[in-house]
C-alpha cells in the first residue's frame, strides 16, 4: 500500500494580459489518472494528478500545478 503524500496545489489567475501561477492550497496526492480536453479534431488525453483537498473534494489536476512536499527518509 502506498503512503499518501501532501502536495501544494497551484492555479493560474489572470493579472492584466498575463496568467500568473499562484498557490491554491494543500491536498493529499492519491495517485495518477487520465483526463482529456476536447478539441475540434477530437479529444486530447493527458496525465492528471488525483488530489483530495482538505474539505474532501477530489480533483484531477495537471501535473505542472502540483508540488510534492519533501519527506524525511
CHARMM-style PDB file with segment names, atoms N, HN, CA, C and O in Angstrom:
ATOM      1  N   UNK     1       0.841  -1.194   0.000  1.00  0.00      PROA
ATOM      2  CA  UNK     1       0.000   0.000   0.000  1.00  0.00      PROA
ATOM      3  C   UNK     1       0.879   1.248   0.000  1.00  0.00      PROA
ATOM      4  O   UNK     1       1.864   1.310   0.736  1.00  0.00      PROA
ATOM      5  N   UNK     2       0.540   2.219  -0.800  1.00  0.00      PROA
ATOM      6  HN  UNK     2      -0.260   2.168  -1.398  1.00  0.00      PROA
ATOM      7  CA  UNK     2       1.331   3.432  -0.884  1.00  0.00      PROA
ATOM      8  C   UNK     2       0.957   4.417   0.226  1.00  0.00      PROA
ATOM      9  O   UNK     2      -0.152   4.389   0.759  1.00  0.00      PROA
ATOM     10  N   UNK     3       1.900   5.272   0.553  1.00  0.00      PROA
ATOM     11  HN  UNK     3       2.801   5.295   0.120  1.00  0.00      PROA
ATOM     12  CA  UNK     3       1.680   6.299   1.559  1.00  0.00      PROA
ATOM     13  C   UNK     3       1.174   7.559   0.871  1.00  0.00      PROA
ATOM     14  O   UNK     3       1.718   7.970  -0.154  1.00  0.00      PROA
ATOM     15  N   UNK     4       0.145   8.169   1.426  1.00  0.00      PROA
ATOM     16  HN  UNK     4      -0.297   7.836   2.259  1.00  0.00      PROA
ATOM     17  CA  UNK     4      -0.357   9.427   0.864  1.00  0.00      PROA
ATOM     18  C   UNK     4       0.682  10.517   1.073  1.00  0.00      PROA
ATOM     19  O   UNK     4       1.337  10.574   2.114  1.00  0.00      PROA
ATOM     20  N   UNK     5       0.823  11.375   0.083  1.00  0.00      PROA
ATOM     21  HN  UNK     5       0.291  11.329  -0.762  1.00  0.00      PROA
ATOM     22  CA  UNK     5       1.782  12.483   0.184  1.00  0.00      PROA
ATOM     23  C   UNK     5       1.045  13.802   0.049  1.00  0.00      PROA
ATOM     24  O   UNK     5       0.134  13.938  -0.767  1.00  0.00      PROA
ATOM     25  N   UNK     6       1.449  14.770   0.854  1.00  0.00      PROA
ATOM     26  HN  UNK     6       2.189  14.659   1.517  1.00  0.00      PROA
ATOM     27  CA  UNK     6       0.853  16.100   0.820  1.00  0.00      PROA
ATOM     28  C   UNK     6       1.453  16.881  -0.340  1.00  0.00      PROA
ATOM     29  O   UNK     6       2.658  16.831  -0.588  1.00  0.00      PROA
ATOM     30  N   UNK     7       0.584  17.607  -1.050  1.00  0.00      PROA
ATOM     31  HN  UNK     7      -0.395  17.648  -0.849  1.00  0.00      PROA
ATOM     32  CA  UNK     7       1.029  18.426  -2.179  1.00  0.00      PROA
ATOM     33  C   UNK     7       0.491  19.848  -2.038  1.00  0.00      PROA
ATOM     34  O   UNK     7      -0.580  20.078  -1.477  1.00  0.00      PROA
ATOM     35  N   UNK     8       1.261  20.784  -2.560  1.00  0.00      PROA
ATOM     36  HN  UNK     8       2.132  20.597  -3.016  1.00  0.00      PROA
ATOM     37  CA  UNK     8       0.814  22.165  -2.691  1.00  0.00      PROA
ATOM     38  C   UNK     8       0.250  22.297  -4.095  1.00  0.00      PROA
ATOM     39  O   UNK     8       0.915  21.951  -5.071  1.00  0.00      PROA
ATOM     40  N   UNK     9      -0.973  22.798  -4.198  1.00  0.00      PROA
ATOM     41  HN  UNK     9      -1.514  23.079  -3.405  1.00  0.00      PROA
ATOM     42  CA  UNK     9      -1.665  22.922  -5.482  1.00  0.00      PROA
ATOM     43  C   UNK     9      -1.621  24.385  -5.929  1.00  0.00      PROA
ATOM     44  O   UNK     9      -1.801  25.296  -5.122  1.00  0.00      PROA
ATOM     45  N   UNK    10      -1.383  24.592  -7.211  1.00  0.00      PROA
ATOM     46  HN  UNK    10      -1.237  23.851  -7.867  1.00  0.00      PROA
ATOM     47  CA  UNK    10      -1.360  25.925  -7.801  1.00  0.00      PROA
ATOM     48  C   UNK    10      -2.510  26.077  -8.786  1.00  0.00      PROA
ATOM     49  O   UNK    10      -3.114  25.092  -9.211  1.00  0.00      PROA
ATOM     50  N   UNK    11      -2.804  27.316  -9.141  1.00  0.00      PROA
ATOM     51  HN  UNK    11      -2.314  28.116  -8.795  1.00  0.00      PROA
ATOM     52  CA  UNK    11      -3.774  27.623 -10.193  1.00  0.00      PROA
ATOM     53  C   UNK    11      -3.273  28.869 -10.916  1.00  0.00      PROA
ATOM     54  O   UNK    11      -2.402  29.583 -10.419  1.00  0.00      PROA
ATOM     55  N   UNK    12      -3.830  29.115 -12.084  1.00  0.00      PROA
ATOM     56  HN  UNK    12      -4.537  28.535 -12.488  1.00  0.00      PROA
ATOM     57  CA  UNK    12      -3.492  30.323 -12.829  1.00  0.00      PROA
ATOM     58  C   UNK    12      -4.565  31.377 -12.613  1.00  0.00      PROA
ATOM     59  O   UNK    12      -5.758  31.088 -12.716  1.00  0.00      PROA
ATOM     60  N   UNK    13      -4.140  32.601 -12.313  1.00  0.00      PROA
ATOM     61  HN  UNK    13      -3.172  32.835 -12.229  1.00  0.00      PROA
ATOM     62  CA  UNK    13      -5.047  33.747 -12.209  1.00  0.00      PROA
ATOM     63  C   UNK    13      -4.622  34.778 -13.239  1.00  0.00      PROA
ATOM     64  O   UNK    13      -3.434  34.981 -13.489  1.00  0.00      PROA
ATOM     65  N   UNK    14      -5.614  35.425 -13.830  1.00  0.00      PROA
ATOM     66  HN  UNK    14      -6.579  35.261 -13.628  1.00  0.00      PROA
ATOM     67  CA  UNK    14      -5.318  36.463 -14.813  1.00  0.00      PROA
ATOM     68  C   UNK    14      -4.955  37.756 -14.096  1.00  0.00      PROA
ATOM     69  O   UNK    14      -5.687  38.234 -13.229  1.00  0.00      PROA
ATOM     70  N   UNK    15      -3.805  38.312 -14.479  1.00  0.00      PROA
ATOM     71  HN  UNK    15      -3.210  37.924 -15.183  1.00  0.00      PROA
ATOM     72  CA  UNK    15      -3.379  39.615 -13.986  1.00  0.00      PROA
ATOM     73  C   UNK    15      -2.995  40.448 -15.199  1.00  0.00      PROA
ATOM     74  O   UNK    15      -1.915  40.286 -15.768  1.00  0.00      PROA
ATOM     75  N   UNK    16      -3.900  41.341 -15.584  1.00  0.00      PROA
ATOM     76  HN  UNK    16      -4.777  41.472 -15.122  1.00  0.00      PROA
ATOM     77  CA  UNK    16      -3.706  42.102 -16.811  1.00  0.00      PROA
ATOM     78  C   UNK    16      -3.880  41.182 -17.997  1.00  0.00      PROA
ATOM     79  O   UNK    16      -4.902  40.509 -18.125  1.00  0.00      PROA
ATOM     80  N   UNK    17      -2.874  41.150 -18.872  1.00  0.00      PROA
ATOM     81  HN  UNK    17      -2.043  41.697 -18.767  1.00  0.00      PROA
ATOM     82  CA  UNK    17      -2.927  40.286 -20.056  1.00  0.00      PROA
ATOM     83  C   UNK    17      -2.228  38.959 -19.851  1.00  0.00      PROA
ATOM     84  O   UNK    17      -2.141  38.156 -20.781  1.00  0.00      PROA
ATOM     85  N   UNK    18      -1.721  38.711 -18.632  1.00  0.00      PROA
ATOM     86  HN  UNK    18      -1.792  39.363 -17.877  1.00  0.00      PROA
ATOM     87  CA  UNK    18      -0.939  37.500 -18.387  1.00  0.00      PROA
ATOM     88  C   UNK    18      -1.605  36.609 -17.348  1.00  0.00      PROA
ATOM     89  O   UNK    18      -2.381  37.075 -16.513  1.00  0.00      PROA
ATOM     90  N   UNK    19      -1.293  35.334 -17.413  1.00  0.00      PROA
ATOM     91  HN  UNK    19      -0.663  34.955 -18.091  1.00  0.00      PROA
ATOM     92  CA  UNK    19      -1.724  34.393 -16.387  1.00  0.00      PROA
ATOM     93  C   UNK    19      -0.573  34.184 -15.409  1.00  0.00      PROA
ATOM     94  O   UNK    19       0.560  33.945 -15.827  1.00  0.00      PROA
ATOM     95  N   UNK    20      -0.852  34.271 -14.122  1.00  0.00      PROA
ATOM     96  HN  UNK    20      -1.773  34.465 -13.782  1.00  0.00      PROA
ATOM     97  CA  UNK    20       0.172  34.121 -13.101  1.00  0.00      PROA
ATOM     98  C   UNK    20      -0.154  32.894 -12.257  1.00  0.00      PROA
ATOM     99  O   UNK    20      -1.297  32.712 -11.839  1.00  0.00      PROA
ATOM    100  N   UNK    21       0.845  32.057 -12.007  1.00  0.00      PROA
ATOM    101  HN  UNK    21       1.773  32.205 -12.347  1.00  0.00      PROA
ATOM    102  CA  UNK    21       0.676  30.845 -11.212  1.00  0.00      PROA
ATOM    103  C   UNK    21       0.717  31.217  -9.728  1.00  0.00      PROA
ATOM    104  O   UNK    21       1.717  31.751  -9.248  1.00  0.00      PROA
ATOM    105  N   UNK    22      -0.375  30.931  -8.998  1.00  0.00      PROA
ATOM    106  HN  UNK    22      -1.187  30.497  -9.388  1.00  0.00      PROA
ATOM    107  CA  UNK    22      -0.465  31.264  -7.579  1.00  0.00      PROA
ATOM    108  C   UNK    22      -0.877  30.025  -6.777  1.00  0.00      PROA
ATOM    109  O   UNK    22      -1.551  29.134  -7.295  1.00  0.00      PROA
ATOM    110  N   UNK    23      -0.464  29.982  -5.512  1.00  0.00      PROA
ATOM    111  HN  UNK    23       0.084  30.705  -5.091  1.00  0.00      PROA
ATOM    112  CA  UNK    23      -0.808  28.865  -4.638  1.00  0.00      PROA
ATOM    113  C   UNK    23      -2.317  28.827  -4.415  1.00  0.00      PROA
ATOM    114  O   UNK    23      -2.966  29.866  -4.290  1.00  0.00      PROA
ATOM    115  N   UNK    24      -2.871  27.596  -4.367  1.00  0.00      PROA
ATOM    116  HN  UNK    24      -2.344  26.752  -4.469  1.00  0.00      PROA
ATOM    117  CA  UNK    24      -4.313  27.407  -4.199  1.00  0.00      PROA
ATOM    118  C   UNK    24      -4.627  26.405  -3.087  1.00  0.00      PROA
ATOM    119  O   UNK    24      -5.703  25.808  -3.077  1.00  0.00      PROA
ATOM    120  N   UNK    25      -3.695  26.219  -2.152  1.00  0.00      PROA
ATOM    121  HN  UNK    25      -2.821  26.705  -2.159  1.00  0.00      PROA
ATOM    122  CA  UNK    25      -3.951  25.355  -1.010  1.00  0.00      PROA
ATOM    123  C   UNK    25      -3.250  24.014  -1.102  1.00  0.00      PROA
ATOM    124  O   UNK    25      -2.515  23.731  -2.049  1.00  0.00      PROA
ATOM    125  N   UNK    26      -3.499  23.200  -0.090  1.00  0.00      PROA
ATOM    126  HN  UNK    26      -4.096  23.430   0.679  1.00  0.00      PROA
ATOM    127  CA  UNK    26      -2.863  21.897   0.025  1.00  0.00      PROA
ATOM    128  C   UNK    26      -3.871  20.781  -0.204  1.00  0.00      PROA
ATOM    129  O   UNK    26      -5.082  20.989  -0.132  1.00  0.00      PROA
ATOM    130  N   UNK    27      -3.350  19.607  -0.479  1.00  0.00      PROA
ATOM    131  HN  UNK    27      -2.367  19.438  -0.538  1.00  0.00      PROA
ATOM    132  CA  UNK    27      -4.177  18.425  -0.623  1.00  0.00      PROA
ATOM    133  C   UNK    27      -3.326  17.190  -0.448  1.00  0.00      PROA
ATOM    134  O   UNK    27      -2.120  17.280  -0.221  1.00  0.00      PROA
ATOM    135  N   UNK    28      -3.962  16.029  -0.556  1.00  0.00      PROA
ATOM    136  HN  UNK    28      -4.942  15.956  -0.740  1.00  0.00      PROA
ATOM    137  CA  UNK    28      -3.263  14.756  -0.465  1.00  0.00      PROA
ATOM    138  C   UNK    28      -3.272  14.094  -1.840  1.00  0.00      PROA
ATOM    139  O   UNK    28      -4.324  13.933  -2.459  1.00  0.00      PROA
ATOM    140  N   UNK    29      -2.087  13.716  -2.303  1.00  0.00      PROA
ATOM    141  HN  UNK    29      -1.233  13.847  -1.799  1.00  0.00      PROA
ATOM    142  CA  UNK    29      -1.943  13.057  -3.590  1.00  0.00      PROA
ATOM    143  C   UNK    29      -2.406  11.612  -3.457  1.00  0.00      PROA
ATOM    144  O   UNK    29      -1.872  10.862  -2.639  1.00  0.00      PROA
ATOM    145  N   UNK    30      -3.397  11.216  -4.255  1.00  0.00      PROA
ATOM    146  HN  UNK    30      -3.831  11.825  -4.919  1.00  0.00      PROA
ATOM    147  CA  UNK    30      -3.944   9.860  -4.205  1.00  0.00      PROA
ATOM    148  C   UNK    30      -3.353   8.949  -5.273  1.00  0.00      PROA
ATOM    149  O   UNK    30      -3.284   7.735  -5.084  1.00  0.00      PROA
ATOM    150  N   UNK    31      -2.925   9.526  -6.391  1.00  0.00      PROA
ATOM    151  HN  UNK    31      -2.981  10.513  -6.545  1.00  0.00      PROA
ATOM    152  CA  UNK    31      -2.359   8.723  -7.472  1.00  0.00      PROA
ATOM    153  C   UNK    31      -2.438   9.472  -8.792  1.00  0.00      PROA
ATOM    154  O   UNK    31      -2.819  10.642  -8.842  1.00  0.00      PROA
ATOM    155  N   UNK    32      -2.069   8.769  -9.864  1.00  0.00      PROA
ATOM    156  HN  UNK    32      -1.760   7.819  -9.823  1.00  0.00      PROA
ATOM    157  CA  UNK    32      -2.126   9.350 -11.198  1.00  0.00      PROA
ATOM    158  C   UNK    32      -3.356   8.822 -11.927  1.00  0.00      PROA
ATOM    159  O   UNK    32      -3.744   7.665 -11.767  1.00  0.00      PROA
ATOM    160  N   UNK    33      -3.955   9.688 -12.724  1.00  0.00      PROA
ATOM    161  HN  UNK    33      -3.640  10.628 -12.854  1.00  0.00      PROA
ATOM    162  CA  UNK    33      -5.113   9.311 -13.518  1.00  0.00      PROA
ATOM    163  C   UNK    33      -4.978   9.873 -14.915  1.00  0.00      PROA
ATOM    164  O   UNK    33      -3.895  10.291 -15.324  1.00  0.00      PROA
ATOM    165  N   UNK    34      -6.072   9.883 -15.641  1.00  0.00      PROA
ATOM    166  HN  UNK    34      -6.952   9.543 -15.308  1.00  0.00      PROA
ATOM    167  CA  UNK    34      -6.095  10.358 -17.014  1.00  0.00      PROA
ATOM    168  C   UNK    34      -7.243  11.354 -17.161  1.00  0.00      PROA
ATOM    169  O   UNK    34      -8.336  11.127 -16.643  1.00  0.00      PROA
ATOM    170  N   UNK    35      -6.997  12.448 -17.861  1.00  0.00      PROA
ATOM    171  HN  UNK    35      -6.109  12.633 -18.282  1.00  0.00      PROA
ATOM    172  CA  UNK    35      -8.022  13.447 -18.130  1.00  0.00      PROA
ATOM    173  C   UNK    35      -7.948  13.782 -19.618  1.00  0.00      PROA
ATOM    174  O   UNK    35      -7.038  13.327 -20.311  1.00  0.00      PROA
ATOM    175  N   UNK    36      -8.890  14.566 -20.105  1.00  0.00      PROA
ATOM    176  HN  UNK    36      -9.629  14.935 -19.541  1.00  0.00      PROA
ATOM    177  CA  UNK    36      -8.877  14.931 -21.515  1.00  0.00      PROA
ATOM    178  C   UNK    36      -9.441  16.333 -21.699  1.00  0.00      PROA
ATOM    179  O   UNK    36     -10.126  16.870 -20.828  1.00  0.00      PROA
ATOM    180  N   UNK    37      -9.137  16.904 -22.848  1.00  0.00      PROA
ATOM    181  HN  UNK    37      -8.581  16.467 -23.555  1.00  0.00      PROA
ATOM    182  CA  UNK    37      -9.693  18.189 -23.248  1.00  0.00      PROA
ATOM    183  C   UNK    37     -10.202  18.030 -24.672  1.00  0.00      PROA
ATOM    184  O   UNK    37      -9.518  17.458 -25.520  1.00  0.00      PROA
ATOM    185  N   UNK    38     -11.398  18.535 -24.933  1.00  0.00      PROA
ATOM    186  HN  UNK    38     -11.954  19.001 -24.244  1.00  0.00      PROA
ATOM    187  CA  UNK    38     -11.994  18.415 -26.270  1.00  0.00      PROA
ATOM    188  C   UNK    38     -11.457  19.505 -27.201  1.00  0.00      PROA
ATOM    189  O   UNK    38     -11.375  20.677 -26.832  1.00  0.00      PROA
ATOM    190  N   UNK    39     -11.098  19.090 -28.403  1.00  0.00      PROA
ATOM    191  HN  UNK    39     -11.165  18.139 -28.702  1.00  0.00      PROA
ATOM    192  CA  UNK    39     -10.684  19.999 -29.465  1.00  0.00      PROA
ATOM    193  C   UNK    39     -11.568  19.717 -30.674  1.00  0.00      PROA
ATOM    194  O   UNK    39     -12.275  18.709 -30.704  1.00  0.00      PROA
ATOM    195  N   UNK    40     -11.535  20.596 -31.666  1.00  0.00      PROA
ATOM    196  HN  UNK    40     -10.961  21.414 -31.642  1.00  0.00      PROA
ATOM    197  CA  UNK    40     -12.331  20.386 -32.874  1.00  0.00      PROA
ATOM    198  C   UNK    40     -11.960  19.082 -33.567  1.00  0.00      PROA
ATOM    199  O   UNK    40     -12.808  18.441 -34.187  1.00  0.00      PROA
ATOM    200  N   UNK    41     -10.695  18.690 -33.463  1.00  0.00      PROA
ATOM    201  HN  UNK    41     -10.006  19.211 -32.959  1.00  0.00      PROA
ATOM    202  CA  UNK    41     -10.237  17.463 -34.121  1.00  0.00      PROA
ATOM    203  C   UNK    41     -10.413  16.225 -33.244  1.00  0.00      PROA
ATOM    204  O   UNK    41     -10.064  15.120 -33.661  1.00  0.00      PROA
ATOM    205  N   UNK    42     -10.953  16.397 -32.030  1.00  0.00      PROA
ATOM    206  HN  UNK    42     -11.237  17.294 -31.692  1.00  0.00      PROA
ATOM    207  CA  UNK    42     -11.170  15.262 -31.129  1.00  0.00      PROA
ATOM    208  C   UNK    42     -10.541  15.517 -29.772  1.00  0.00      PROA
ATOM    209  O   UNK    42      -9.981  16.587 -29.532  1.00  0.00      PROA
ATOM    210  N   UNK    43     -10.632  14.527 -28.875  1.00  0.00      PROA
ATOM    211  HN  UNK    43     -11.086  13.658 -29.070  1.00  0.00      PROA
ATOM    212  CA  UNK    43     -10.093  14.717 -27.528  1.00  0.00      PROA
ATOM    213  C   UNK    43      -8.577  14.603 -27.481  1.00  0.00      PROA
ATOM    214  O   UNK    43      -7.968  13.855 -28.246  1.00  0.00      PROA
ATOM    215  N   UNK    44      -7.978  15.368 -26.559  1.00  0.00      PROA
ATOM    216  HN  UNK    44      -8.472  15.975 -25.938  1.00  0.00      PROA
ATOM    217  CA  UNK    44      -6.554  15.256 -26.270  1.00  0.00      PROA
ATOM    218  C   UNK    44      -6.413  14.715 -24.855  1.00  0.00      PROA
ATOM    219  O   UNK    44      -6.874  15.343 -23.902  1.00  0.00      PROA
ATOM    220  N   UNK    45      -5.787  13.567 -24.711  1.00  0.00      PROA
ATOM    221  HN  UNK    45      -5.412  13.056 -25.485  1.00  0.00      PROA
ATOM    222  CA  UNK    45      -5.631  12.927 -23.402  1.00  0.00      PROA
ATOM    223  C   UNK    45      -4.334  13.375 -22.743  1.00  0.00      PROA
ATOM    224  O   UNK    45      -3.338  13.620 -23.423  1.00  0.00      PROA
ATOM    225  N   UNK    46      -4.349  13.482 -21.403  1.00  0.00      PROA
ATOM    226  HN  UNK    46      -5.159  13.283 -20.851  1.00  0.00      PROA
ATOM    227  CA  UNK    46      -3.134  13.798 -20.666  1.00  0.00      PROA
ATOM    228  C   UNK    46      -3.200  13.215 -19.255  1.00  0.00      PROA
ATOM    229  O   UNK    46      -4.281  12.967 -18.720  1.00  0.00      PROA
ATOM    230  N   UNK    47      -2.034  13.005 -18.671  1.00  0.00      PROA
ATOM    231  HN  UNK    47      -1.156  13.206 -19.106  1.00  0.00      PROA
ATOM    232  CA  UNK    47      -1.928  12.507 -17.310  1.00  0.00      PROA
ATOM    233  C   UNK    47      -2.365  13.587 -16.342  1.00  0.00      PROA
ATOM    234  O   UNK    47      -2.095  14.768 -16.561  1.00  0.00      PROA
ATOM    235  N   UNK    48      -3.045  13.187 -15.260  1.00  0.00      PROA
ATOM    236  HN  UNK    48      -3.265  12.227 -15.082  1.00  0.00      PROA
ATOM    237  CA  UNK    48      -3.504  14.130 -14.252  1.00  0.00      PROA
ATOM    238  C   UNK    48      -3.257  13.542 -12.863  1.00  0.00      PROA
ATOM    239  O   UNK    48      -3.319  12.329 -12.666  1.00  0.00      PROA
ATOM    240  N   UNK    49      -2.978  14.424 -11.914  1.00  0.00      PROA
ATOM    241  HN  UNK    49      -2.927  15.410 -12.074  1.00  0.00      PROA
ATOM    242  CA  UNK    49      -2.833  14.013 -10.520  1.00  0.00      PROA
ATOM    243  C   UNK    49      -4.222  13.963  -9.887  1.00  0.00      PROA
ATOM    244  O   UNK    49      -5.030  14.870 -10.080  1.00  0.00      PROA
ATOM    245  N   UNK    50      -4.494  12.903  -9.133  1.00  0.00      PROA
ATOM    246  HN  UNK    50      -3.837  12.165  -8.976  1.00  0.00      PROA
ATOM    247  CA  UNK    50      -5.742  12.810  -8.380  1.00  0.00      PROA
ATOM    248  C   UNK    50      -5.433  13.317  -6.981  1.00  0.00      PROA
ATOM    249  O   UNK    50      -4.640  12.714  -6.258  1.00  0.00      PROA
ATOM    250  N   UNK    51      -6.060  14.431  -6.598  1.00  0.00      PROA
ATOM    251  HN  UNK    51      -6.704  14.922  -7.186  1.00  0.00      PROA
ATOM    252  CA  UNK    51      -5.746  15.096  -5.333  1.00  0.00      PROA
ATOM    253  C   UNK    51      -7.020  15.281  -4.519  1.00  0.00      PROA
ATOM    254  O   UNK    51      -8.030  15.771  -5.024  1.00  0.00      PROA
ATOM    255  N   UNK    52      -6.957  14.881  -3.247  1.00  0.00      PROA
ATOM    256  HN  UNK    52      -6.136  14.482  -2.837  1.00  0.00      PROA
ATOM    257  CA  UNK    52      -8.057  15.135  -2.323  1.00  0.00      PROA
ATOM    258  C   UNK    52      -7.739  16.388  -1.533  1.00  0.00      PROA
ATOM    259  O   UNK    52      -6.706  16.473  -0.869  1.00  0.00      PROA
ATOM    260  N   UNK    53      -8.643  17.366  -1.611  1.00  0.00      PROA
ATOM    261  HN  UNK    53      -9.482  17.297  -2.151  1.00  0.00      PROA
ATOM    262  CA  UNK    53      -8.467  18.625  -0.885  1.00  0.00      PROA
ATOM    263  C   UNK    53      -8.851  18.439   0.578  1.00  0.00      PROA
ATOM    264  O   UNK    53      -9.462  17.437   0.946  1.00  0.00      PROA
ATOM    265  N   UNK    54      -8.490  19.408   1.403  1.00  0.00      PROA
ATOM    266  HN  UNK    54      -7.993  20.222   1.104  1.00  0.00      PROA
ATOM    267  CA  UNK    54      -8.752  19.353   2.849  1.00  0.00      PROA
ATOM    268  C   UNK    54     -10.242  19.245   3.164  1.00  0.00      PROA
ATOM    269  O   UNK    54     -10.611  18.696   4.202  1.00  0.00      PROA
ATOM    270  N   UNK    55     -11.107  19.763   2.279  1.00  0.00      PROA
ATOM    271  HN  UNK    55     -10.807  20.208   1.435  1.00  0.00      PROA
ATOM    272  CA  UNK    55     -12.556  19.711   2.514  1.00  0.00      PROA
ATOM    273  C   UNK    55     -13.195  18.423   1.989  1.00  0.00      PROA
ATOM    274  O   UNK    55     -14.415  18.268   2.052  1.00  0.00      PROA
ATOM    275  N   UNK    56     -12.377  17.496   1.471  1.00  0.00      PROA
ATOM    276  HN  UNK    56     -11.386  17.622   1.420  1.00  0.00      PROA
ATOM    277  CA  UNK    56     -12.879  16.224   0.984  1.00  0.00      PROA
ATOM    278  C   UNK    56     -13.129  16.166  -0.514  1.00  0.00      PROA
ATOM    279  O   UNK    56     -13.359  15.082  -1.051  1.00  0.00      PROA
ATOM    280  N   UNK    57     -13.091  17.306  -1.207  1.00  0.00      PROA
ATOM    281  HN  UNK    57     -12.905  18.186  -0.771  1.00  0.00      PROA
ATOM    282  CA  UNK    57     -13.270  17.308  -2.662  1.00  0.00      PROA
ATOM    283  C   UNK    57     -12.085  16.612  -3.328  1.00  0.00      PROA
ATOM    284  O   UNK    57     -10.944  16.741  -2.882  1.00  0.00      PROA
ATOM    285  N   UNK    58     -12.367  15.880  -4.392  1.00  0.00      PROA
ATOM    286  HN  UNK    58     -13.294  15.775  -4.754  1.00  0.00      PROA
ATOM    287  CA  UNK    58     -11.324  15.210  -5.157  1.00  0.00      PROA
ATOM    288  C   UNK    58     -11.276  15.853  -6.535  1.00  0.00      PROA
ATOM    289  O   UNK    58     -12.309  16.059  -7.171  1.00  0.00      PROA
ATOM    290  N   UNK    59     -10.061  16.171  -6.992  1.00  0.00      PROA
ATOM    291  HN  UNK    59      -9.222  16.004  -6.475  1.00  0.00      PROA
ATOM    292  CA  UNK    59      -9.891  16.869  -8.266  1.00  0.00      PROA
ATOM    293  C   UNK    59      -8.833  16.177  -9.115  1.00  0.00      PROA
ATOM    294  O   UNK    59      -7.924  15.533  -8.591  1.00  0.00      PROA
ATOM    295  N   UNK    60      -8.962  16.317 -10.426  1.00  0.00      PROA
ATOM    296  HN  UNK    60      -9.701  16.840 -10.851  1.00  0.00      PROA
ATOM    297  CA  UNK    60      -7.909  15.953 -11.363  1.00  0.00      PROA
ATOM    298  C   UNK    60      -7.148  17.239 -11.677  1.00  0.00      PROA
ATOM    299  O   UNK    60      -7.740  18.218 -12.130  1.00  0.00      PROA
ATOM    300  N   UNK    61      -5.851  17.236 -11.440  1.00  0.00      PROA
ATOM    301  HN  UNK    61      -5.370  16.441 -11.072  1.00  0.00      PROA
ATOM    302  CA  UNK    61      -5.046  18.450 -11.585  1.00  0.00      PROA
ATOM    303  C   UNK    61      -3.858  18.151 -12.487  1.00  0.00      PROA
ATOM    304  O   UNK    61      -3.220  17.106 -12.364  1.00  0.00      PROA
ATOM    305  N   UNK    62      -3.565  19.080 -13.398  1.00  0.00      PROA
ATOM    306  HN  UNK    62      -4.083  19.930 -13.498  1.00  0.00      PROA
ATOM    307  CA  UNK    62      -2.426  18.912 -14.297  1.00  0.00      PROA
ATOM    308  C   UNK    62      -1.146  18.796 -13.468  1.00  0.00      PROA
ATOM    309  O   UNK    62      -0.977  19.547 -12.507  1.00  0.00      PROA
ATOM    310  N   UNK    63      -0.237  17.873 -13.815  1.00  0.00      PROA
ATOM    311  HN  UNK    63      -0.374  17.263 -14.595  1.00  0.00      PROA
ATOM    312  CA  UNK    63       0.974  17.657 -13.023  1.00  0.00      PROA
ATOM    313  C   UNK    63       1.842  18.904 -12.822  1.00  0.00      PROA
ATOM    314  O   UNK    63       2.545  19.002 -11.816  1.00  0.00      PROA
ATOM    315  N   UNK    64       1.808  19.842 -13.742  1.00  0.00      PROA
ATOM    316  HN  UNK    64       1.237  19.762 -14.560  1.00  0.00      PROA
ATOM    317  CA  UNK    64       2.624  21.054 -13.590  1.00  0.00      PROA
ATOM    318  C   UNK    64       2.070  21.993 -12.525  1.00  0.00      PROA
ATOM    319  O   UNK    64       2.711  22.986 -12.180  1.00  0.00      PROA
ATOM    320  N   UNK    65       0.878  21.686 -11.998  1.00  0.00      PROA
ATOM    321  HN  UNK    65       0.357  20.880 -12.277  1.00  0.00      PROA
ATOM    322  CA  UNK    65       0.252  22.548 -10.998  1.00  0.00      PROA
ATOM    323  C   UNK    65       0.288  21.960  -9.588  1.00  0.00      PROA
ATOM    324  O   UNK    65      -0.445  22.418  -8.711  1.00  0.00      PROA
ATOM    325  N   UNK    66       1.139  20.944  -9.359  1.00  0.00      PROA
ATOM    326  HN  UNK    66       1.735  20.573 -10.071  1.00  0.00      PROA
ATOM    327  CA  UNK    66       1.316  20.413  -8.005  1.00  0.00      PROA
ATOM    328  C   UNK    66       2.804  20.349  -7.676  1.00  0.00      PROA
ATOM    329  O   UNK    66       3.644  20.189  -8.561  1.00  0.00      PROA
ATOM    330  N   UNK    67       3.111  20.478  -6.385  1.00  0.00      PROA
ATOM    331  HN  UNK    67       2.428  20.608  -5.666  1.00  0.00      PROA
ATOM    332  CA  UNK    67       4.477  20.309  -5.878  1.00  0.00      PROA
ATOM    333  C   UNK    67       4.391  19.420  -4.652  1.00  0.00      PROA
ATOM    334  O   UNK    67       3.650  19.719  -3.715  1.00  0.00      PROA
ATOM    335  N   UNK    68       5.143  18.330  -4.652  1.00  0.00      PROA
ATOM    336  HN  UNK    68       5.745  18.087  -5.413  1.00  0.00      PROA
ATOM    337  CA  UNK    68       5.169  17.431  -3.514  1.00  0.00      PROA
ATOM    338  C   UNK    68       5.992  18.038  -2.389  1.00  0.00      PROA
ATOM    339  O   UNK    68       7.049  18.621  -2.630  1.00  0.00      PROA
ATOM    340  N   UNK    69       5.506  17.901  -1.154  1.00  0.00      PROA
ATOM    341  HN  UNK    69       4.647  17.427  -0.958  1.00  0.00      PROA
ATOM    342  CA  UNK    69       6.293  18.329  -0.010  1.00  0.00      PROA
ATOM    343  C   UNK    69       7.432  17.344   0.179  1.00  0.00      PROA
ATOM    344  O   UNK    69       7.307  16.163  -0.145  1.00  0.00      PROA
ATOM    345  N   UNK    70       8.542  17.837   0.705  1.00  0.00      PROA
ATOM    346  HN  UNK    70       8.644  18.796   0.969  1.00  0.00      PROA
ATOM    347  CA  UNK    70       9.668  16.961   0.979  1.00  0.00      PROA
ATOM    348  C   UNK    70       9.313  15.999   2.096  1.00  0.00      PROA
ATOM    349  O   UNK    70       8.613  16.357   3.043  1.00  0.00      PROA
ATOM    350  N   UNK    71       9.798  14.785   1.977  1.00  0.00      PROA
ATOM    351  HN  UNK    71      10.367  14.493   1.208  1.00  0.00      PROA
ATOM    352  CA  UNK    71       9.579  13.790   3.037  1.00  0.00      PROA
ATOM    353  C   UNK    71      10.922  13.388   3.611  1.00  0.00      PROA
ATOM    354  O   UNK    71      11.909  13.293   2.880  1.00  0.00      PROA
ATOM    355  N   UNK    72      10.970  13.153   4.912  1.00  0.00      PROA
ATOM    356  HN  UNK    72      10.168  13.230   5.505  1.00  0.00      PROA
ATOM    357  CA  UNK    72      12.212  12.708   5.523  1.00  0.00      PROA
ATOM    358  C   UNK    72      12.300  11.193   5.410  1.00  0.00      PROA
ATOM    359  O   UNK    72      11.303  10.495   5.594  1.00  0.00      PROA
ATOM    360  N   UNK    73      13.470  10.693   5.114  1.00  0.00      PROA
ATOM    361  HN  UNK    73      14.280  11.260   4.965  1.00  0.00      PROA
ATOM    362  CA  UNK    73      13.659   9.261   4.898  1.00  0.00      PROA
ATOM    363  C   UNK    73      14.002   8.560   6.191  1.00  0.00      PROA
ATOM    364  OT1 UNK    73      14.197   7.345   6.201  1.00  0.00      PROA
TER     365      UNK     73
END
